[in-house]
Every structure is written in structure tokens, then in C-alpha cells.
Amino acid sequence: MVWLIIVTILFLLILWLLISPLLIEIDTRVPRAEMRWQSIGHATASYDGEWWLSFRVLFYHKTIRFTEIQAKPHKKKNRQKKSEKTVPVNRMLKKIATVLKTIHVTEWQLAIDSGNYILNAKLYPLNYLPHTAEHIHVNFTDENYLVLKARNRPWKILYAFLR
């Protein structure tokens, strides 16, 4: 009876991990990028004079500067080549494309000023195309930014990758 309760709790936990949404927000007007796994944790990269990385997983919270993150020195090892099955690049690109198709973009805005008036004038009709009118803003005011908000669920990523 106890093992049935433990298995049920583990099953519900895995189910919750698979259905809880992943949210990605990027805003370059305020240099900030955030990835949230709702009710599990989040990671935020932001700029306030220097780049900071802040993350929280359940009850653990930590904030560090990017300059403090150091890669461990790699030791060169003499490795013998193994006969590994390599996945063709074409198949891997298809898998990446199917995973990217599962992402639902809820909001995006892109403001472009190339600094070249002629190129800006050529791009200006993008402001009035039916599918991009509310999202792309070609301007002559030296304003460049990207705002992107997207969401996905881990089960969709897993299903698309295994398909």
C-alpha cells in the first residue's frame, strides 16, 4: 500500500513537471532576459552597470555577476576514437525545427533603425504589411529594441524531440 502512494506521488510530480509552462521574456529596452518554469524556478540575466545572473529553484536563490563565473580549465586527455554513430546534420536540423515549432510566441516587437536613411526608407513599408504592422517598427530616430515573450510546455518539447 505504501509503495502505491509513493508511485502515485512520483507520477503526479513528473506529470506536474511536464505540464507546467515555460515562459521566456526578452526585453532589450531594459537589458533583461528571463526564463521561468512556473512554480519550479526562474533564471534572469540583467544589466545594471554590469551583467548579473539571478536564479531561483524551489527554495534556493542566488545572484552572481557574470564576471565571477569562470570555466574550469580543461585537462587534455588522450582519447581513443570510438566508433560512434553520428546523427546526420539534416536529421538534427529537422528535430530542432520541430521543437521550435512548438513555441507559442505571445508578444513580439522589433524596432529597427539601421543608421542609413536609404535602407530605412526601403524597409519602411514593413510598418504597413498585414502580418507585421503591429510588430515591426522601422524608424529614423535611432531606436533599436526587441521585445519577445514566448511560452511552451516541456511535454510538447519532449514529444517533438522524440517524434
C-alpha positions, 0 to 999 in steps of 0.5 A: 500500500505504501509503495502505491502512494509513493508511485502515485506521488512520483507520477503526479510530480513528473506529470506536474513537471511536464505540464507546467509552462515555460515562459521566456521574456526578452526585453532589450529596452531594459537589458533583461532576459528571463526564463521561468518554469512556473512554480519550479524556478526562474533564471534572469540575466540583467544589466545594471552597470554590469551583467548579473545572473539571478536564479531561483529553484524551489527554495534556493536563490542566488545572484552572481555577476557574470564576471565571477563565473569562470570555466574550469580549465580543461585537462587534455586527455588522450582519447581513443576514437570510438566508433560512434554513430553520428546523427546526420546534420539534416536529421538534427536540423529537422528535430530542432525545427520541430521543437521550435515549432512548438513555441507559442510566441505571445508578444513580439516587437522589433524596432529597427533603425539601421543608421542609413536613411536609404535602407530605412526608407526601403524597409519602411513599408514593413510598418504597413504589411498585414502580418507585421504592422503591429510588430515591426517598427522601422524608424529614423530616430535611432531606436533599436529594441526587441521585445519577445515573450514566448511560452511552451510546455516541456511535454510538447518539447519532449514529444517533438524531440522524440517524434 
